[in-house]
Amino acid sequence: MDARTTDAVALAIDTLAGRRIAVLTGAGVSTDSGIPDYRGAGAPVRTPMTVEQFLSSDASRRRYWVGSHLGWKAFAAAEPNPGHRALADLEARGLATGVVTQNVDGLHVRAGSRRVVELHGTMRRVFCTHCGQVFDRRDLAARVEDDNPWIRVPENVPLGPDGDVLPESTDGFRIPDCSVCGGMLKPDVVFFGEFIPAEKFREAEQLVHTSDALIVAGSSLVVNSGIRLLERARRRRLPVVIVNRGATRADARATLKIDAGTSEVLRALADGLPPLS
């Protein structure tokens, strides 16, 4: 870290010391694991599928599942980075109350964080929209390849933020369906145009409510759910520390903004914060 960032981290440690911290994370936390950000510098241009498109069109579902499968193995192979592990360390030491994440990659869970609220769901699971049966994504991926033996998964596939790629063709692809009732399968994620489940947001609110400070890491806070949680903290006059490369929607509302990478800053915070007295 440069001198400016080092000074900012020292100030953040002074601000957060002695407090139990809630953490909100966005896509910027996972960029060091090889998963691109949606909105950061150099982010790939993308046209995300809406929930309406997915539910109403066989052609859209075919395009989604081909692209999602082509990116799945590279997405699933991504490993937690030092930022993920730093947050798990903070929780293990009793300094962090947990993580609310806008990411669907599951890397906080794999890093060892125990209380993780996945606001936008997870790519680890798929469920049937008719009977509710839940499937492990790994099992579904194997079935997709069995049903579509022509499909090939390149070792170095261009990866999107949700673990998908833009397929060159979907001709002949057999859409996976529910092996229990034959119903429509949907990944357990919140699509564009879809609302976060109310109970999931209440869980996130509760985590913030039981904390004494909030760290926002790797999120530009464009999504309203993040801003709502930040405002919950501000209403209780909790200190808010934002760690993000580039501007966020709430820089002016933060107690402290650190314009730097999340991996090094979160690691430095975990190493520098003293135990709770």
Residue pairs with C-beta under 8 A, 6 or more apart in sequence:
1 9
1 260
1 264
1 265
1 268
5 258
5 259
5 260
5 264
5 265
6 268
8 256
8 258
8 260
9 258
9 265
9 268
9 269
9 272
10 272
11 256
12 241
12 256
12 258
12 265
12 269
13 269
13 272
13 273
15 213
15 239
15 241
15 255
15 256
16 213
16 215
16 239
16 241
16 269
16 273
17 273
17 274
18 212
18 274
18 276
18 277
19 211
19 212
19 213
19 239
20 94
20 95
20 96
20 97
20 210
20 211
20 212
20 213
20 276
21 90
21 95
21 96
21 97
21 211
21 212
21 213
21 214
21 215
22 96
22 97
22 98
22 100
22 207
22 208
22 210
22 211
22 213
22 214
22 215
22 233
23 87
23 90
23 96
23 98
23 99
23 100
23 214
23 215
23 216
23 217
24 99
24 100
24 101
24 102
24 214
24 215
24 216
24 217
24 219
24 226
24 229
24 230
25 87
25 99
25 100
25 101
25 102
25 103
25 108
25 216
25 217
25 218
25 219
25 262
26 101
26 102
26 103
26 216
26 217
26 218
26 219
26 220
26 221
26 223
26 226
26 244
27 35
27 36
27 37
27 38
27 39
27 40
27 102
27 103
27 161
27 218
27 219
28 37
28 40
28 217
28 218
28 219
28 220
28 244
28 245
28 262
29 81
29 83
29 84
29 101
29 103
29 107
29 217
29 218
29 262
29 266
30 78
30 81
30 84
30 103
30 105
30 107
30 218
31 37
31 40
31 218
32 81
32 82
32 83
32 261
32 262
32 263
33 78
33 79
33 80
33 81
33 84
33 105
33 107
34 74
34 78
34 159
35 75
35 78
35 105
35 159
35 161
35 163
36 43
36 44
36 159
36 160
36 161
37 43
37 161
37 218
38 46
38 161
39 220
39 222
40 220
40 245
40 246
41 245
41 246
43 161
44 158
44 160
44 161
46 160
46 161
48 162
48 191
48 192
49 60
49 63
49 64
49 191
49 192
50 191
50 192
50 193
51 191
51 192
51 193
51 194
52 193
53 60
54 60
54 61
54 64
54 186
54 191
55 129
55 184
55 186
58 175
59 170
61 175
61 184
62 170
62 173
62 175
63 167
63 170
64 164
65 144
65 173
65 175
65 176
66 151
66 167
66 169
66 170
66 173
67 160
67 164
67 165
67 166
67 167
68 162
68 163
68 164
68 187
69 141
69 144
69 145
69 151
69 153
70 151
70 153
70 154
70 157
70 164
70 165
70 167
71 157
71 159
71 160
71 162
71 163
71 164
71 165
72 123
72 137
72 141
72 153
72 163
73 141
73 153
73 157
74 156
74 157
74 159
74 163
75 105
75 123
75 159
75 162
75 163
75 164
76 123
76 137
76 138
76 163
78 105
78 107
79 107
79 110
80 107
80 108
80 110
80 111
81 107
81 263
82 263
82 264
82 266
82 267
83 217
83 218
83 262
83 263
83 265
83 266
83 267
84 107
84 108
84 110
84 111
84 113
85 111
85 112
85 267
86 263
86 266
86 267
86 269
86 270
87 96
87 99
87 108
87 111
87 113
87 217
87 266
87 270
88 108
88 111
88 112
88 113
89 270
90 96
90 269
90 270
90 273
91 97
91 98
91 99
91 113
91 114
91 115
92 112
93 275
94 275
94 276
95 270
95 273
95 275
95 276
97 115
97 207
97 210
97 211
98 113
98 114
98 115
98 116
98 117
98 207
99 108
99 113
99 115
99 116
99 117
100 116
100 117
100 119
100 204
100 207
100 208
100 229
101 108
101 116
101 117
101 118
101 119
101 120
102 119
102 120
102 219
102 223
102 225
102 226
103 118
103 120
104 118
104 120
104 121
104 122
104 123
104 162
104 163
104 189
105 123
105 163
106 118
106 122
106 123
106 124
108 116
109 116
115 207
117 200
117 203
117 204
117 207
118 200
119 190
119 196
119 200
119 201
119 204
119 225
120 189
120 190
120 196
121 187
121 188
121 189
121 190
122 188
122 189
123 137
123 162
123 163
123 187
123 188
123 189
124 136
124 137
124 188
125 134
125 135
125 136
125 137
125 187
125 188
126 134
126 135
126 136
126 137
126 140
126 176
126 185
126 186
126 187
126 188
127 133
127 134
127 135
127 185
127 186
127 188
128 134
128 135
128 178
128 180
128 181
128 183
128 184
128 185
128 186
129 183
129 184
129 185
129 186
130 178
130 181
130 182
130 183
130 184
131 178
131 180
131 181
131 183
133 178
133 179
133 180
133 181
134 188
135 179
135 185
137 187
140 176
140 185
143 176
143 179
144 151
144 176
145 151
145 153
147 174
147 176
148 172
148 173
148 174
150 172
151 173
157 165
158 165
159 165
160 166
162 189
176 185
177 183
177 184
177 185
178 184
178 185
190 196
196 225
201 225
201 228
204 225
204 229
205 229
205 232
208 214
208 229
208 232
208 233
208 238
209 232
209 236
211 233
211 238
212 238
213 233
213 238
213 239
213 240
213 241
214 229
214 230
214 233
214 238
214 239
214 240
214 241
215 240
215 241
215 242
215 243
215 266
215 269
216 226
216 230
216 240
216 241
216 242
216 243
216 244
216 248
216 250
216 254
217 242
217 243
217 244
217 262
217 265
217 266
218 243
218 244
218 262
219 226
219 244
219 248
220 244
220 246
220 247
220 248
220 249
221 227
221 230
221 242
221 248
221 249
221 250
222 249
227 249
227 250
230 240
230 250
230 253
233 240
234 240
234 253
239 255
239 256
240 250
240 253
240 254
240 255
240 256
241 254
241 255
241 256
241 257
241 258
242 248
242 250
242 251
242 254
242 256
242 257
242 258
243 258
243 260
243 262
243 265
243 266
244 257
244 258
244 259
244 262
245 259
245 260
245 261
246 259
248 257
251 257
258 265
